[in-house]
Amino acid sequence: MSRFYANLPNLVIAITESVSGTITASLTDAVAVAIAAPASLTGTVTVQGSLDAGTTFQDIEADNADAALTIGAGNVVHISPFPYDGLSLSSSTTEAAARTFLVSKSFDVR
C-alpha cells in the first residue's frame, strides 16, 4: 500500500461573511485532511464536518474532547482519521476580508 497526497479546493470565507463554502467531492478516500489558515483572521474559526454528503455540518471535536476544533491565524490543523464526507469552516464573527484556507488530503492506494 502506498500513501499519496493531493490538494483539495480551497475553503474561502468571503468578506463580511462568517461561513465558508464547502468541500464534498474527493473526500471519500481521505485518510487524513490538513487545513492551513491565512496569516490573519477576524474571528475564531471552527472546523465543521458532514456525515450526510454536505446536507448538515457539525463542529468537529478536538482530540475527542467536548471542545470544537478551531484553527488559529497562520496555523495548520490535521484531522486523522477523517470519517467525514463534507468539510466547512465557520467563523465566530464576519471576516473583515476574504480568508482563503488551503486544504489537502492523504489517501492510500493498494
C-alpha positions in Angstrom: 0.0 0.0 0.0 1.2 3.5 -0.9 0.2 6.8 0.6 -0.3 9.8 -1.6 -1.1 13.5 -1.1 -3.4 15.8 -3.0 -4.6 19.4 -2.8 -8.3 19.9 -2.5 -10.2 23.0 -3.4 -9.6 26.0 -1.0 -12.2 26.8 1.6 -12.9 30.6 1.4 -14.8 32.7 3.9 -15.8 35.8 1.8 -15.5 39.3 3.1 -18.4 40.2 5.6 -19.3 36.5 5.8 -18.8 34.0 8.6 -19.2 30.6 6.8 -17.0 29.2 4.1 -18.0 27.3 1.1 -18.0 23.5 1.4 -16.0 20.6 0.0 -18.0 17.4 -0.6 -16.1 15.9 -3.6 -12.9 14.0 -3.3 -13.2 13.2 0.4 -14.3 9.5 0.3 -10.8 8.1 0.1 -9.2 10.6 2.6 -7.3 9.1 5.4 -6.4 12.5 6.8 -7.0 16.1 5.9 -4.9 19.2 6.7 -6.2 22.8 6.7 -3.9 25.8 6.6 -5.2 29.1 7.8 -4.3 32.5 6.4 -2.0 34.8 8.5 -4.9 37.0 9.6 -8.4 36.2 10.9 -11.1 38.3 12.4 -12.9 35.7 14.4 -12.3 32.2 15.9 -12.7 29.7 13.1 -14.2 26.3 13.8 -13.8 23.3 11.6 -17.1 21.5 10.7 -17.7 18.1 9.2 -20.6 16.4 7.5 -21.7 12.8 7.6 -24.5 13.2 5.1 -22.7 14.5 2.0 -22.9 18.1 3.0 -26.5 18.5 4.0 -25.7 19.1 7.7 -22.5 20.3 9.2 -21.5 20.0 12.8 -18.4 21.1 14.7 -15.6 18.6 14.7 -14.4 17.8 18.3 -10.7 18.5 19.1 -8.9 15.3 20.3 -12.1 13.6 21.5 -12.8 16.5 23.8 -16.0 18.3 24.3 -14.5 21.3 22.6 -14.7 22.3 19.0 -11.7 22.0 16.7 -10.6 25.6 16.0 -7.8 26.9 13.7 -5.8 30.0 14.6 -4.4 32.5 12.2 -1.3 31.1 10.4 -1.8 27.6 11.8 -2.5 24.2 10.3 -4.8 21.6 11.7 -4.5 17.9 10.9 -7.6 15.7 11.1 -6.9 11.9 11.2 -8.7 9.7 10.9 -11.1 11.6 8.6 -14.5 9.9 8.6 -16.4 12.9 7.0 -17.8 13.3 3.5 -18.1 17.1 3.8 -16.0 19.9 5.2 -16.7 23.5 6.0 -15.5 26.4 8.3 -17.4 28.7 10.5 -16.1 32.0 12.0 -17.4 33.4 15.3 -17.8 36.8 13.5 -17.9 38.2 10.0 -14.5 38.3 8.5 -13.1 41.8 7.6 -11.5 40.4 4.4 -11.8 37.3 2.3 -10.0 34.4 4.0 -8.6 31.6 2.0 -7.7 28.3 3.7 -5.6 25.7 1.9 -6.8 22.1 2.1 -5.1 18.9 1.3 -5.6 15.2 2.0 -3.7 12.0 2.2 -5.1 8.8 0.8 -3.9 5.2 0.4 -3.7 3.2 -2.8 -3.3 -0.6 -2.7 
